[in-house]
Amino acid sequence: MDQKIVLEASGISKSFPGVKALSNVSFALRKGEIHALMGENGAGKSTLIKVLTGVHERDEGEIRLSGRVISPKSPQEAQALGISTVYQEVNLCPNLTVAENIFIGRHPRKRGLIDWETMNRESERLLDRLELDVDVRQPLSHYSVAVQQMVAIARAVDISNGILILDEPTSSLDASEVSSLFKVMRKLKQEGLGIVFVTHFLDQVYEVTDRITVLRNGEYVGTYETEQLTKTELVSHMIGREWNETDAKAGAAKEIPTGGEIFLTAGSLGKRGSLHPIDLHIRKGEVLGLAGLLGSGRTELAKLIFGIDKADEGTLTISGEQLADMYPQKAIQKGLGFTPEDRKVAGIVGELTIRENIVLALQARKGLFSYIPLRKQKEITQHYIDLLRIKTPSGEQKIDNLSGGNQQKVILARWLATQPKLLILDEPTRGIDVGSKAEIRKLILDLAATGISILIISAELEEIVQCASRIIVLRDRIKIGEVSGESMRENVIMEMIAKGAEVYGDSDGIGA
């Protein structure tokens, strides 16, 4: 491998009001390597990437590209220099076609007009490179988030000229799509591309990367050869203390309520074109997990229960009362809370403060004419900042300035402030660091111990098994079974998903 350094940052510092995001951080990317950038939320990973790509202007330090000092003032300047980035949240135009999204701002032209034939043909070639078979003439909105993520990567690969930065590119991909992406990354590496890979999936780091740089609290911890660093050592570097198995197995000794009062029942709840009819119940103080691959119907089920989507068949009963119609305001009034999968789009209100974000649901529950006094708002906010250990100078900080993990804690605080009876958590630890994951998993179990029912959705089977007392397994928007007790193991769930309903049927019988 050519060991030439293609991108180097030295002594980078960056501050925001009340926050020192980076302090004397260094980073070096070699030609033809896949380099993981790791650290807890708030460690400075995203800030460093945004400094390298011109989103933020550094306060101190130097950036060199192939030995030449650069100072990109915008992502466009960074792209012109050959540094291309795909962020965790897909920033494309859903109303435009797939091909238009790939070539937006740089359409091929013939006689002054857009050359649609060339653009479509080149788009197909780029997507073939990522082993993605879609109609590039269709609007991007026709496709899943996973496909949209792959389109963003295809665009970035085409723009890149030596350096590609992938910020959580696998967060919306299933196992086969991750495998395809890794094939592409390895191919690009062999072609000499330097790839910066940001992820919170430790197994992925060890599967595909050559080196790892760790940041903690905005400071540089070290750079290590992947094959020479154990997972335990990596986690210890990230969190700044020795890591032990009990941290990762917060749910191992959880109490399983078997005869408790049933809080919510769904009877043949479904929506044509979205979810086949499903039966389920949740007991008071129970953590019920929903497991399945991307597109299996987990989020669709959660949205039907909370009333975001309208069920067109089946019944929903809460505390013995059968509800004729469900919508979010009624769900809140009935004691339900919902943290969405995409916190950026459907969770936080970025321009508002932490305080304003926390009191949103409580104010909605009380109604517009029962205004919560500012003093009370501040008391509530400080209580949950302390309880959830949200890292912020104050509750008046804009939530956009927080790390992903801390934003997730604010969303949890929003619903805890309403004193909910059931919390629906859709991917509550997606895109956050291992330390914050352990904190949130422990919080889930602590909340259940107080009598709050929890419905948790997670793509990580390990997380579902650790937190839940019972798991419903879905595939292709059909409930294929349930597991509990000794049968609640990752290999059992994976076998159910792989073999599907033709083996297990729509059953409640596995370990129940």
N, C-alpha and C positions, 0 to 999 in steps of 0.2 A: 504493500500500500504506500502511495506517495504521502509522506508525513508533512507536506507543506501546509502551513497555516494560511487559510483563506479568509478568515474573519477573526479579528482579535479586539477585545475590549479591555482597557486597562484603567483601573482607578475610577470606575464610573460611580458617581453619586447623583442622587435625585431626591428632592424633597417636595412634598405637597403641604398645604396648610395643616400644621399640627402633626404631620407624619414624615418621618425620614424613611423613604421607601427603599433607597439603595445607599450603601455607604462603602465606598472604595472597593467596588466589585470588579473582578476580572473574569474573563471568559475567552477561550480560544477554540475555534472550530477548524479541524483539518480537512483537507481535500479528501474526498472519498471515504468519509466516516459518517456514522449515525451517532449523534451525541445527545444523550438525555440531559435535560435540565430539570432538576428535582428540588423539592422543598415544600414545606407546609404552605397553606394559604397565608398570604401576608409575608412570605419569604422574599418576594421581589421578582419572581420569575416573569410575570406578565409585564411588570414595569421595565425590566431589562430588555425584553423583546420589543416593547414599544419605543425604547430609547434607540435600539439598534435599527429600527425600521422607520424612524422619523416621526412617530406619533407624539412622543414627548422629547423635548430638548433637554439634554443632560446638563446638570449644574457643574460637574467636574468630570475630568477623565478624557480618554482618547479612544476613538474607534479607527481601526485600520482594516482595509479591504485589500487583500493580496499585497500587504506592505504599505499601501497608500492611505494616508489619513483622510477620512471622510466625515462629513457632518450633514447627513440627510435631514432635511427640514419637513419632509412629508413622506407618507408611504409611496407616493408616486415617484419621488426622487430615489427612494430606496430600491423600488422596482427597476428604475432606469439603470441603477448600478448593478442590478442582478440579484437583489435580495428580495425573495418573494415569501409571503406569509399567508397561512390559512389559520384563522382564529377559531376558537372553540365555538362561538356563535356564528353560524353561516350568514355572511353579509352579501347576499345576492338579490336579484330582482325577480320575484316569483311570477310576475306578469309577463316577463319576457321568455322567449324560448330557451332551451338548454344551450343551443349554439350561440345565441345572442349573449347569454351570460358568460360563456367562455371567452368570447371575443369583444365584450363590451369595452368601448373606448378605443378599440384598435381593429375595427372591422376591415376585412380585405375589400378592396374597391376595384372596380373596372369602369373606366371612362367616367370617373367621378361618382359612380353609384355603388352601393353596397353589393358585393359579389356574393349573393346568397348561396350559390352552388358551392363555391370554394369554401365558404365559412362552414357550411353543413358538412362537407366532406372532411375538412380538417378537424372539426369537432368529433366526428365519428372516429377518426384515427386516434385522437387523444384519449377518448374514452375506451377504445379498444386496448390501448396501452394499460389502462387500469382495469381491464377485463369487465367493463360495465356496458351492458347492452340495453340502451334506451333509445327512443326516438328523439333525436336532437331537435326536431321541428316542433315538438310539443312544448307548451309552457312549463317552466320549472315547477310551478305549483301543482302539476299533475302527479308529481313524484314525492316519495317519502323524504323525511329529513335525512335519512341515511344516504339516499341517492343525491340529494342536494349537497351533502358534505363531500361526496366523491366528485361531483362536478366542480366544486370550489377547489379541490385538490388538483383536478385536471387543469384548470385555468392557471393555478399557481405554478405547476410543473412547466407549463408552456412558457410562462413569463420568465421563470427563473433562469439565470445564467450563472450557475455555480453554487448558489446557496438557497436552500429551502427551509423555512421555519414552519413546523407543524405544531400548533397549540391545541392539545387535546383532540387530535383528528379522529380518534377511535370512539369517542364518547357516544356517538349515535349509530355505531356500526355493530352488526352482529358478528359472530365468530367467523363465518365464511368471508364476510366483507373485510374484516380485520386481516385475515390471512391473505386476501388479494392485495390489500394495501401494503402489507409487509413485503410481498413479492415485488411490488413496484418500487418500494423504498430500497430494497437490496439491489435491484437492477440499476436504479439511479446512482446508488453508491458505487457500483462497479464502473459506471460511466464517469466517475470522478466528482459527483455532486456531494457537497457537504450538507448534511441534514441535521437541523436542531429539532429534537423530538421532546415535546412536553406532554407528560401523561401522569396519571395517578395510579395506573395499573402496573404494579411491580412486576408481574409476570411478563408483561409486554416489554418492559425495559430490558429484562434479561433475555428475552427472545430475540430482540432485533438490534440492540445498541452495542457500540464498541467502547464508549466511555461515558462517564456520568459526572456532571458537575452539580454540587449540592449548594444551595443557598439557604440561609436561616436568618430570619429577622432582618432581612435586607443586607446581609453580609455574606461574603464568600467563605464557605467552609472548606471546600477542596474539590479536586478533580481526580477521578479514579478510573482505572481500567475495569470495565464491567465484570470480566471473568475473575478478577481478583478481589471483588468486593461482595461479601455475603449480603443477603437480604436483611439479616438482623443488623449488620453494621450500617447498611444504608439507612434503615429506619432510625437507628440511633443517631446518625449524623443529622438527619432531617429534623428530629424533634429535640435534639440536644440533651438526651438522657438515655440511659440503658432501656431497651425495649424488652418486654417479656411476653410470653404467650398469653398470660392472663389479660393483657391489654387488648389483644386481638380476639379473645374469646369471651367478650362481655356477656354473651347470652348463654353460655354453656350451662349455667346453673339456674336458668330462669324458671320461675314457677309457672306451671301450665294449668290454667283454670279449665276444669272439665265440666263442672255442673253449675257454673255461674249463670246469672240472669242474662238472657239474650237481649241485646240492645237493638240490633238491626237485622232484618231479614229481607232478602231479595228472592222473590219467587218467579222463576222463568223470566227474569229481567233481560230484555234484549232490544236491539234496534236493527232493523233491516239494513243490510249493506255495511253494518258496523260491528255487530256482535251477536252471535247466536244466543238464544235464551239460556240464562245461567241461574242456578240456585246457590245461595250462600247465606250464612248467618255469622254474626260477630257477637261474641259475648262481652259483657262488661269486664274491662281490664284485660282483654285478650289482645295479643299481637297476631293478626292474621296476615300471612304473606301471600302475594301474588307472584308466581314465577312463570317464566316463559320467554321465548326469544322475542326480538324486536318484531312488532306487528302481530303478536299473539293475542292481543285484546286486553292487556292489563290496564293501560291508560284509558281505553274506551269504557271499560267497566267502571273505573273510578269516576269518570266524567258523568256517567249515567246516575251513579249513586248521589253525586253532589248536585246534579241537575244542570250541569254545564251543557250537556247534550240531553235531548228529550228521548226517553224510552218510548217505543211504540207498542211494546207488549210487556206483560208481566206486572208484578206488584212490588212495592217497597213499603216495608213496615218499620217504624221507629218507635221504640218504647211501647209496643202494643197497638200503636195507631197506624192504620193503613192510609197512606197518602195518595190522593188521586193525581196529584201533579207535584213535581219537584223542580225547583229552580234555586240558584245559589243563595238568594236572600232568605228563602224559606229554610234551606239547609243550615245556614248560620243560626237562624232562630231556633232550629231543632237541636242545636249543639254540635254541628259538624264543622270541621275545619279542613282546608285543602291546600297543600303545598304542591304547586305544579312542577312538572318535569323540567320545563325551561324557565328558570327563575328570572332570566334577563327579560324575556318577552312577556310572561304571564304572572310573574311573582313580584319583583320589586318595582317601585316607581322611582327611577333613577334620579330624577331632579328633586325629589323630596328628601328630607332628613331622615335619620334613623327613627327619631321620635314620631314623625308623621307617618312613616311606613308601619311602625308597630301599632299605632292606634287606629289604623284604617278599618280593620274588621270589627273592632269593638265599637267604633263610631257608627258603622253600618248597622250593627246589631241594635244599638240604642235608638237609631233614627236621626235624621238631620236636625230635628228640633230639640234634641237632648244633648247639647254640645258638652263635650268633656272639657272641664276647665284646664287651662295651660299648666297650672301647678300639678294637677292630678296626672296629666299626660307625662310630665317630667318624672313624677314619682314612679309611674308604671314603667317608663323607659329605663330608668336607672336600675329598677328592680331586675329587669330581664337582662340588662347589660351585665350586671353582677352575677345573676344566676347562670347564664349561659356563657359567661366569660367572653363576651364580644369585645374584640380588640378595636378600640376607638378612643380618641381623646375626649369625646362627649357625644351625647345623644343628638346634638345639633349638627353633627357631621353629615354631609351628603352620603347617602348609601352607595352611590356610584364609586366613592373613594375607598370602599372596603374590599377586601379580598372575597373570593367566591364563598369560602367557608363561613366567613363572618356574615355575608349577605344571607346565606342559608339559615344561620342562627336568628337573624332578624325576622325572617319569614316565619320561623317556628315561634318566635316571641309574639308575633302578630296574633297567631291563633291561640297561644297559651293565655294571652290577655283576655280572651273571650271565655275562658274557663270551659273548654270544649268537653263533650262527652265522647266524641269520636274524631280522631285525626286521620285524614287520608294523606299519606306521605308518598308522593310519586318521585322516585329516585332522590331521596333526601341527602345522599352523600355523593351524588355525581359531581365530578370535577373538583372535589376537595381533597385535601391531603390526608394521609393516614392517621395523623394525630387527631384531627378534627372528626374524622370518620368514627374513631373509637369513642370520642366524646358524645357524638350524636347518637351512636348505637346505645351507649349507656343511658343517655337521656330517654330514649324510646322505652327502654325497660323500666326506668324509674317512673315514667309517666304511667305506664301500664300498671305498675304496683300501686298507684294512687287511685286506680279504678277507671282511668281513661282507656277507651278502646282504640286500637291502632290498626289501620289497614296500610301495609307497607308494600310498595312496588320497588323492585330493584333488579337490575340486570346481573348483579353479582350474586350468584347462588350462595356463596359463603356468607354474605350479609343476611340474606333471607333466613338461612338455616340458623345463624347465630341469634337472630332477633325474634323470630316467630315461634309461636307454640303450635301452629298449624299452618299448612301451606296448600293453597289451591294452585294447581298447575294448568296452564292454558297453552293451547297450540292452535294456530290458524283461526283465532277468535272463537274457539270452542273450549269449554272446560273439559279436560280429559281425566281429572281426578283430584284427590286430596291426599296429603301425607301428614302424618303426625307421629309422635313417639319415636320408636327405634327406626322406623322407615324414613324419617326425615333426614336424609343424607343426600349430599350433592350427586353422588353417582346414581341413586335411585331416581332423582328428579330428572337428571340428564337422560336416563334411559327412557323415562316416560315421555319426555319431549321428543326424543329421537323416534320412538316407535309409534307414538301418537294414539289417537282414539281407536284405531283399528285393534289395538291390543287391550288398552285399559278402558275404553268407552268413556262415557260421561258419568264417572263413578265417584262415590264418596268413600270407597271401601278400603283404601290402602292405608293401613295404620290408624284408621279413625277410631 
